């Protein structure tokens, strides 16, 4: 039978993934229609300018004028980097051995793990090293009554973050007098630029105040306030008319202005920034650095550079446009995509990979949780922004020697990645040494980069990360001669973070991730011209199967009560991850996974403890199973810790009792903002729009009910 040429052409066009029309997306319109616009003093309305490794958070004034108000009631405003760390003296010479206790392995041997976080040694090693706030830049205004500037003094606020330029413009009045402030960050150096225009500046009533805290309060693990106590324990010296040197616990860093004559020291850790009388314009750039670097950047050059950078950012990489959609969720999905891209790009690729709150505020003493690196960074190559993932992986490459030593200490081969770590890849005491699902991430992330650039150079660059990670994976399991299978754990703290760590064995997701990562590492060996590793193949062939009960997958073989006990149905529903987060291999039965998804949707405890990446996790599985209506519903569900602010952040909050001195209306946070929510959302959207290997359906994560009109550019398929 012969087909007309037009019919054949139409068939080929329809087979192309996520291609709707030849018309290109108007990226400027797409991005700028979601510019955050703030018209009231809102403690949750924190905006950020930054360059991936340095960020400047600002309130309605474009600075940190009301930092305490924001910290106590909403989202903090801070100046943070990933290069500034502080370590207290260690007169007791604490080591991990001092915070360890023995755990029994399946082969009967015992080995110490540093799980004693509450001991003096454990506390010291958890809190050191820790990230250090670089300072606080605020407006200082001479009010008639002599009191400090307060949120209620701000009249007619009107603030916008122009996402296309990365510039925050803040307009308001003080005592009826207009004030205009512009804020931006340089992309090549950690330099912030401020321009203030107001008659109040000319009158000498309005200036900048730069203050330096001792650090964060150490008695609070997540979202601590700044510590202004014990001023004698640190120093802030004006070395030159334009240069401040800071010292705290052996750490030294500098703040340099673009010109002298503006700085005046008013107290041990406070400086006034003010220009000559009569000028209605105060413009200044401040460069933060570990060395005495020059600051030759004018405000004009910083603003021009920011504009050029962000325009290039938005004009490249992936874009998704829902124009024409009638579905009520479409505008919200599009907004979340745009704002999440900005937040992740501005905060999540520094000298040390990010903490879970990015560069907005501190959590876990600034430590990087390596199990979160997938949520933090996998979306970058899926959206065609490989360089930002590569920046994160540079740190992992530099830490290979430390990872090898950790593996050797455990009696394993290859490189073992510590879970909660500062810039040095040293384990932190507590549960982290028992968490293992961070281990295969390097294989997955390197494969994403290879797929975007399948060259010998990519293979050579990431060879050691992939092969040494896999070597450790193969040696972290034990062969049970009675079962004739390899088992994982104990000791073990599964991704769901429930169960007895001393006895937990064979969690389904981790088993599947092990099998998948070892098979992928074998593919890397083949690409590199190496023979397959016999030990890896033996593990792949004999690894314990994914546990199940009642025709559904369960989280843990040693405690298979997921569907029998409501106490086992909270936190992360990790039994879905073998087909969703992972592409699903021969160890996954689709019918069983389909029943498991139905069980999670109907029976999961969505109130007790749910995190921002759990909703995307479920949506990934629903998408791969061909259940798009449920995928988009659960992804955008207004549930606990899945409520996004107009600035793009997804805060984590609880209803626990507040301190007695808390002001009316104050809310307690476990974590003020949670960037894994944004990152996992983007990775999931990429899967739902662009599909995955072997997927032939257009936009597989969206219902074909006529309410969705989707155009996409620059996205890459998921694995």
C-alpha positions in Angstrom: 0.0 0.0 0.0 1.4 3.4 -1.0 1.0 6.5 1.3 0.9 10.1 0.0 4.0 12.1 0.8 2.0 14.6 2.8 0.7 11.8 5.1 4.2 10.5 5.7 5.5 14.0 6.5 2.7 14.6 8.9 3.4 11.3 10.6 7.1 12.2 11.1 6.3 15.6 12.5 3.8 14.1 15.0 6.5 11.7 16.2 8.9 14.5 17.2 9.0 15.0 21.0 7.5 18.1 22.6 7.5 20.1 19.3 4.3 22.1 18.9 5.0 24.7 16.3 7.8 26.5 14.4 7.1 29.7 16.2 9.7 30.4 18.9 8.8 31.2 22.4 8.9 34.9 23.3 11.2 34.4 26.2 11.3 38.0 27.4 7.5 37.9 27.7 7.5 34.5 29.3 10.0 35.5 32.0 8.9 39.0 32.8 5.2 38.3 33.2 6.3 36.4 36.3 8.5 39.2 37.8 7.9 39.2 41.6 6.0 42.5 42.4 5.6 43.4 46.1 3.4 46.2 47.3 3.4 45.7 51.1 5.9 45.0 53.9 5.6 41.2 53.9 7.9 39.0 56.0 7.7 36.3 53.4 8.6 38.6 50.5 12.4 38.1 50.4 14.1 38.7 47.1 17.6 37.6 46.2 20.3 38.7 43.8 23.4 36.6 43.4 25.8 34.6 41.2 25.2 31.0 42.2 27.9 31.0 45.0 27.2 34.3 46.6 23.8 35.9 47.3 22.4 39.1 48.8 18.9 38.7 50.2 16.8 41.9 50.5 13.6 43.1 52.0 11.2 45.8 50.8 14.1 48.4 51.0 16.3 46.4 48.7 18.6 45.6 51.6 18.5 43.9 55.0 16.9 46.8 56.8 14.3 44.7 58.6 16.3 41.5 59.0 15.0 40.7 62.5 11.4 41.2 61.4 11.9 38.8 58.5 13.8 36.2 60.6 11.2 36.1 63.3 8.1 36.1 61.0 9.0 34.8 57.6 12.0 34.4 55.3 15.4 35.8 56.5 17.5 38.3 54.6 21.2 37.5 54.7 24.5 37.9 52.8 25.9 34.4 52.3 28.5 32.7 50.2 29.8 29.1 49.9 33.4 30.1 50.5 33.2 31.6 54.0 33.5 29.0 56.8 34.4 29.3 60.4 36.0 26.6 62.7 36.2 26.9 66.4 39.3 25.8 68.3 39.3 22.1 69.2 41.3 22.0 72.5 40.0 18.5 73.2 41.1 17.2 69.8 37.7 15.6 69.1 37.6 13.1 66.2 34.8 11.1 64.8 35.9 8.2 67.0 34.8 10.2 70.0 31.2 10.5 68.7 31.0 6.8 67.5 29.4 3.6 68.7 29.6 0.1 67.2 27.1 -1.4 64.8 26.9 -5.0 63.7 27.2 -5.8 60.0 25.5 -8.8 58.4 28.7 -10.8 58.4 28.9 -10.6 62.2 31.7 -8.0 62.4 31.3 -4.7 64.2 32.4 -1.2 63.1 32.0 2.2 64.7 29.8 4.8 63.1 29.7 8.4 64.3 26.0 8.6 65.3 26.4 10.2 68.8 25.4 13.8 67.9 24.4 14.9 71.4 27.8 14.2 73.0 30.3 17.1 73.3 32.4 15.6 70.5 29.3 15.1 68.4 28.2 18.7 68.9 31.6 20.1 68.1 31.9 18.0 64.9 28.4 18.9 63.7 28.8 22.6 64.2 32.3 22.8 62.8 33.1 24.0 60.2 30.0 26.1 59.7 29.0 28.7 57.2 29.4 32.3 58.2 27.2 35.3 57.4 29.2 38.0 55.6 27.4 41.0 57.1 24.2 43.0 57.2 23.6 46.0 55.0 20.7 48.2 56.0 19.1 51.6 55.6 19.7 54.0 58.4 17.3 56.9 58.7 17.1 59.9 61.1 13.6 59.8 62.3 12.2 62.7 64.2 11.6 60.7 67.3 15.1 59.1 67.2 13.8 55.5 67.0 15.2 53.1 64.5 13.5 52.6 61.1 10.7 50.1 61.4 8.5 48.3 58.9 5.5 50.5 59.6 7.5 53.5 58.5 7.6 52.3 54.9 4.9 54.2 52.9 3.5 53.2 49.5 6.0 50.4 48.9 6.4 49.2 45.3 9.2 46.7 44.6 10.0 44.5 41.6 12.6 41.9 40.8 13.2 42.1 37.0 14.1 38.5 36.3 15.4 39.5 32.8 18.0 41.7 34.3 18.5 40.4 37.8 17.9 43.9 39.2 15.6 44.7 42.2 14.0 48.1 42.2 12.5 49.3 45.5 10.3 52.4 45.7 8.7 53.8 48.8 8.3 56.9 50.9 9.7 57.9 54.3 7.7 60.7 56.0 6.2 61.4 52.6 9.6 61.8 50.8 10.2 59.4 47.9 13.1 56.9 48.0 14.3 54.8 45.0 16.8 52.0 45.5 18.2 49.6 43.0 20.1 46.4 43.9 22.1 44.0 41.7 25.0 41.5 42.0 28.0 41.0 39.8 28.4 37.6 38.2 32.2 37.4 38.1 32.9 38.6 41.6 31.0 38.6 44.9 30.1 42.2 44.5 26.7 43.9 45.3 25.8 47.3 43.9 23.4 49.7 45.5 22.0 53.0 44.1 19.9 55.2 46.4 18.1 58.2 45.0 16.3 60.5 47.4 16.3 64.1 48.8 16.8 62.4 52.2 20.2 61.4 51.1 21.1 65.0 50.1 19.8 66.2 53.5 22.1 63.7 55.3 19.1 61.9 56.9 19.4 58.6 54.9 22.5 56.4 54.7 23.7 52.8 54.7 24.7 50.9 57.8 27.0 47.9 57.4 27.2 45.7 60.5 29.0 42.4 61.2 27.6 39.7 63.5 29.6 37.1 65.4 28.0 34.5 63.2 24.8 32.5 63.5 23.3 31.4 66.8 24.7 27.9 67.4 21.8 26.7 69.6 19.5 26.6 66.5 20.1 24.0 63.8 17.7 25.3 61.2 17.2 28.9 60.3 19.2 30.4 63.2 19.3 34.1 63.8 22.4 36.2 63.7 24.5 36.3 66.8 25.4 39.9 67.9 26.8 38.9 71.3 30.4 38.8 72.5 31.8 41.6 70.3 35.3 41.1 71.7 35.5 37.6 70.1 35.8 38.9 66.6 37.2 42.0 64.8 36.1 44.4 62.1 39.0 46.7 61.2 39.1 49.6 58.7 42.5 48.8 57.1 42.2 51.4 54.4 39.6 54.1 53.6 37.8 51.6 51.3 38.7 48.3 53.0 37.3 46.4 56.0 39.1 43.3 57.3 37.1 40.7 59.3 38.5 38.0 61.6 36.6 35.3 63.5 38.0 32.0 64.8 40.9 31.9 62.4 38.8 32.9 59.4 39.6 36.2 57.6 37.7 37.9 54.9 37.4 41.4 53.4 34.8 43.9 52.2 36.0 46.5 49.8 34.1 49.5 48.4 34.6 50.9 44.9 35.9 54.2 46.2 37.3 55.7 49.4 35.7 58.4 51.5 32.4 56.7 52.1 33.2 54.5 55.2 33.1 55.6 58.8 33.4 53.3 61.7 30.8 54.0 64.4 31.3 51.1 66.8 33.5 47.9 66.9 31.5 46.1 64.2 29.3 48.8 62.6 30.2 51.1 59.7 28.4 54.0 58.2 28.4 54.4 54.4 27.6 58.0 53.4 28.6 60.3 50.6 29.4 64.1 50.7 26.5 66.4 51.8 24.2 67.8 49.2 24.2 64.8 46.9 20.8 63.1 46.4 22.4 60.0 44.9 24.3 57.4 46.9 25.8 54.7 44.8 28.3 52.1 46.0 29.6 48.6 45.2 30.8 46.3 48.0 33.0 43.4 47.1 33.2 40.4 49.6 36.2 38.2 49.3 38.6 36.0 51.3 41.6 38.0 50.1 42.3 41.7 49.8 40.9 41.9 46.3 40.6 45.2 44.4 37.1 46.5 43.7 37.1 48.3 40.4 33.5 47.7 39.6 31.2 50.8 39.4 27.5 50.5 40.0 26.9 51.0 36.3 29.2 48.1 35.3 27.5 45.8 37.9 24.1 46.6 36.6 25.1 46.3 33.0 26.8 42.9 33.7 23.8 41.6 35.6 21.6 42.6 32.7 23.8 40.9 30.1 24.2 37.7 32.2 20.5 37.2 32.9 19.4 38.0 29.4 21.9 35.4 28.2 20.6 32.9 30.8 17.0 33.2 29.8 17.7 33.2 26.1 19.6 29.9 26.4 18.6 26.6 27.9 15.1 25.2 28.3 11.8 27.2 28.2 8.2 26.1 28.6 5.3 28.3 27.6 1.6 27.5 28.5 0.1 30.4 26.5 -3.4 29.5 25.4 -4.0 26.9 28.1 -7.4 27.0 29.8 -6.5 24.7 32.6 -6.6 26.8 35.9 -3.2 25.3 37.0 -1.3 26.4 33.8 -0.4 29.9 35.0 0.7 28.6 38.3 2.9 25.9 36.7 4.5 28.3 34.4 5.2 30.8 37.2 6.7 28.1 39.3 9.0 27.0 36.5 10.3 30.5 35.8 10.8 31.4 39.5 12.4 28.1 40.4 14.9 28.5 37.5 15.9 31.9 38.9 16.2 30.7 42.5 18.2 27.6 41.6 20.6 29.5 39.3 21.2 32.3 41.7 22.0 30.2 44.8 22.9 26.6 43.9 26.4 26.3 42.3 29.1 27.7 44.5 32.5 26.6 45.6 30.9 24.0 47.9 27.5 22.5 46.8 24.6 24.1 48.5 22.8 23.5 51.8 19.1 22.8 51.5 18.2 26.5 52.1 20.6 27.6 49.4 22.1 31.0 50.1 18.9 32.4 51.6 19.6 31.4 55.2 21.6 28.8 57.2 20.5 25.2 57.9 22.4 22.4 59.4 25.3 24.8 60.0 25.7 25.3 56.3 26.5 21.6 55.7 25.9 20.1 52.3 23.6 17.1 52.3 25.0 15.0 49.5 21.8 13.0 49.1 20.1 16.3 48.0 22.6 17.0 45.1 20.3 15.2 42.7 17.3 17.4 43.6 19.6 20.4 43.7 21.3 20.0 40.3 19.8 17.3 38.0 17.4 19.8 36.5 20.4 21.9 35.2 21.3 19.5 32.3 17.7 18.6 31.7 17.1 22.3 31.0 20.3 22.5 29.0 22.4 24.3 31.6 25.2 21.8 32.0 27.7 24.3 33.4 25.9 24.8 36.6 25.9 21.0 37.3 29.5 20.9 36.3 30.3 23.6 38.9 28.8 21.4 41.6 30.7 18.3 40.4 34.0 20.2 40.5 33.8 20.0 44.3 33.1 16.3 44.2 36.1 15.8 42.0 38.3 17.8 44.4 37.0 15.7 47.3 37.8 12.3 45.8 40.9 11.8 48.0 38.7 12.3 51.2 36.0 10.1 49.8 38.6 7.4 49.1 39.8 7.6 52.7 36.3 7.3 54.0 35.7 4.2 51.9 39.1 2.7 53.0 38.2 3.4 56.7 35.0 1.3 56.2 36.8 -1.5 54.5 35.4 -0.7 51.1 36.8 0.1 47.7 36.5 3.2 45.6 35.1 6.5 47.0 32.4 6.8 49.7 30.6 10.2 49.8 29.9 11.5 53.2 26.2 12.6 53.7 26.4 15.8 55.8 29.6 17.6 55.2 31.3 21.0 55.1 33.9 21.9 52.6 36.1 19.0 53.6 34.0 15.8 52.9 34.2 14.9 56.6 31.2 13.1 58.0 29.0 14.9 60.6 27.8 12.9 63.6 24.2 11.8 63.9 22.2 9.8 61.4 24.1 10.9 58.3 26.8 8.3 58.4 24.1 5.6 58.0 22.4 7.2 55.0 23.5 5.6 51.7 21.2 6.7 48.9 23.5 9.6 48.2 26.2 7.2 47.0 24.9 6.4 43.4 24.1 10.1 42.6 27.5 10.7 40.9 26.8 8.0 38.4 23.4 9.4 37.5 24.5 13.1 37.3 27.6 12.2 35.2 25.4 10.2 32.8 23.1 13.3 32.4 26.2 15.3 31.4 27.4 12.6 29.0 24.1 12.3 27.2 24.2 16.1 26.5 27.8 15.9 25.3 28.6 12.3 24.4 32.3 12.8 23.8 35.6 11.1 24.9 36.4 14.3 26.8 33.3 14.0 28.9 34.1 10.3 29.6 37.6 11.2 30.6 36.5 14.1 32.8 34.1 12.2 34.9 35.6 8.7 34.7 36.9 8.6 38.2 33.7 9.9 39.7 31.7 7.2 38.0 34.0 4.2 38.4 35.2 4.9 42.0 31.6 5.5 43.1 30.6 2.2 41.5 33.5 0.4 43.1 32.3 1.5 46.5 28.7 0.5 45.7 29.8 -3.0 44.9 31.7 -3.3 48.1 29.0 -1.8 50.4 26.8 -4.9 50.0 27.3 -8.2 51.7 26.8 -11.7 50.2 24.5 -13.8 52.2 25.4 -17.5 51.5 22.1 -18.8 52.9 20.1 -16.6 50.5 22.8 -16.6 47.8 22.1 -12.9 47.4 23.8 -9.6 48.2 22.1 -7.6 50.9 22.3 -3.9 51.8 22.6 -3.1 55.5 22.4 -3.0 58.4 23.3 -0.5 59.7 21.3 1.6 57.5 19.1 4.7 57.5 16.8 4.5 54.5 15.7 7.4 52.3 12.3 7.3 54.0 14.2 8.0 57.3 12.1 5.7 59.4 12.9 2.2 60.7 15.5 0.9 63.1 18.8 2.0 61.8 20.6 -0.9 63.6 18.5 -3.6 61.9 17.2 -2.1 58.6 18.1 -4.2 55.6 17.2 -4.2 51.9 15.2 -1.0 51.2 13.6 -1.2 47.8 14.7 2.1 46.4 18.3 1.7 47.4 18.5 -1.8 46.0 17.1 -0.7 42.7 19.4 2.3 42.7 22.4 0.1 43.3 21.4 -2.2 40.5 20.8 0.6 38.1 24.0 2.6 39.0 26.2 -0.5 38.7 24.8 -1.3 35.3 25.2 2.3 34.1 28.8 2.2 35.4 29.4 -0.9 33.3 28.3 1.0 30.3 30.8 3.7 31.1 33.5 1.0 31.3 32.5 -0.2 27.8 32.5 3.3 26.4 36.0 3.8 27.9 37.2 0.6 26.2 37.5 -1.3 29.5 36.1 -4.8 30.1 33.1 -5.2 32.3 33.9 -5.5 36.0 33.2 -9.1 37.1 32.4 -8.2 40.7 29.9 -5.6 39.6 28.2 -8.1 37.3 28.0 -10.6 40.1 26.3 -8.0 42.4 23.9 -7.0 39.7 22.9 -10.6 39.0 22.5 -11.6 42.7 21.3 -8.4 44.5 18.2 -8.9 46.6 14.9 -8.1 44.9 12.7 -5.1 45.7 10.6 -6.1 48.7 6.8 -6.2 48.3 3.7 -7.3 50.2 0.0 -7.4 49.4 0.9 -7.0 45.7 2.6 -3.6 46.3 6.2 -2.5 46.9 7.2 -1.7 50.5 9.9 0.5 51.7 12.0 -2.0 53.6 12.4 -5.8 53.6 13.3 -6.0 57.3 10.2 -4.0 58.2 7.7 -4.7 55.4 4.7 -3.1 57.1 4.2 -0.1 54.8 0.6 -1.1 54.0 -0.2 -2.6 57.4 0.9 0.3 59.7 0.0 3.9 59.2 3.2 4.8 61.2 5.1 3.5 58.2 3.2 5.6 55.7 4.7 9.1 56.3 7.9 10.8 55.2 9.2 10.1 51.7 7.2 7.4 49.8 10.5 5.9 48.5 8.9 2.7 47.3 7.8 4.7 44.2 11.3 5.8 43.3 12.5 2.7 41.3 10.1 3.8 38.5 9.9 7.6 38.5 13.1 8.9 39.9 14.8 5.9 38.2 13.8 4.8 34.7 12.7 1.4 35.9 14.8 -1.7 35.1 14.2 -5.4 34.9 13.8 -5.5 38.7 10.6 -3.4 38.5 7.2 -4.8 37.6 5.0 -2.1 36.2 1.7 -3.6 37.4 3.1 -3.9 40.9 4.3 -0.3 40.8 0.9 0.9 39.4 -0.8 -0.7 42.5 1.8 0.9 44.7 1.1 4.3 43.3 -2.6 3.8 43.9 -1.8 2.8 47.5 0.3 5.9 48.0 -2.3 8.3 46.6 -5.1 6.7 48.7 -3.4 5.7 51.9 -0.3 7.8 52.5 -0.2 10.1 55.5 0.2 13.5 53.8 0.0 15.5 57.1 2.6 14.0 59.6 5.8 14.6 57.7 6.0 15.5 54.1 8.8 17.4 52.3 8.8 19.5 49.2 10.4 16.9 47.0 7.8 14.2 47.9 5.1 15.7 45.6 7.4 15.7 42.5 8.6 12.2 43.5 5.0 10.9 43.2 4.4 12.9 40.0 7.4 11.3 38.4 6.1 7.8 39.0 2.6 8.8 37.9 4.0 10.2 34.6 6.0 7.1 33.8 3.0 4.9 34.5 0.8 6.9 32.1 -1.3 8.6 34.7 -0.9 12.3 33.8 -4.0 13.7 35.5 -2.7 12.3 38.8 0.8 13.5 38.1 -0.2 17.2 37.6 -2.7 17.1 40.5 -0.2 15.8 43.0 2.7 18.0 41.7 0.6 21.1 42.2 -1.4 20.0 45.3 -1.7 22.6 48.0 -0.4 20.3 50.7 1.9 20.6 53.7 5.3 22.1 52.5 4.1 22.4 48.9 2.8 25.9 49.2 5.0 28.2 47.1 5.3 31.9 47.8 5.0 34.7 45.1 8.8 35.0 45.2 9.1 31.3 44.2 10.2 29.9 47.6 8.7 26.8 49.2 9.0 27.3 53.0 8.9 24.4 55.5 6.8 25.3 58.5 5.4 23.5 61.5 2.8 24.2 64.2 5.1 23.5 67.1 5.1 25.7 70.1 6.8 29.0 69.7 9.2 30.6 72.2 7.5 32.6 74.9 9.0 35.9 73.6 7.7 35.3 70.1 5.7 38.3 68.7 2.0 37.9 67.8 1.5 36.1 64.5 5.0 34.6 64.5 5.4 31.2 62.9 8.0 28.6 63.6 9.9 27.1 60.7 11.9 23.9 60.6 13.6 25.4 57.5 12.6 28.8 56.2 13.0 27.9 52.6 13.6 24.5 51.0 15.4 24.6 47.6 15.1 20.8 47.0 11.4 21.5 46.4 12.3 23.9 43.5 14.9 21.6 42.0 12.8 18.5 42.2 9.9 20.4 40.7 12.0 21.4 37.7 13.4 17.9 37.2 9.8 16.5 37.3 8.5 19.1 34.8 11.3 18.2 32.4 10.2 14.6 32.6 6.5 15.5 32.1 7.2 17.7 29.1 10.2 16.2 27.3 9.7 12.6 28.3 12.4 10.0 28.7 14.3 7.3 26.8 11.8 5.2 24.9 8.9 7.6 25.5 7.0 8.3 22.2 4.2 10.4 23.7 4.1 14.2 23.4 4.1 15.9 26.8 3.5 12.6 28.7 2.9 14.3 32.1 -0.1 16.4 31.0 -3.7 15.2 30.3 -4.8 15.3 26.7 -8.1 17.0 27.6 -7.7 20.1 25.5 -7.0 22.4 28.4 -3.2 22.4 28.0 -1.4 24.2 25.2 2.3 23.7 25.6 5.4 24.9 23.7 8.8 23.8 24.8 12.4 24.6 23.7 15.8 23.4 24.8 14.8 20.6 27.1 16.5 17.2 27.3 14.9 13.9 27.9 15.3 12.2 31.2 17.0 8.8 31.6 
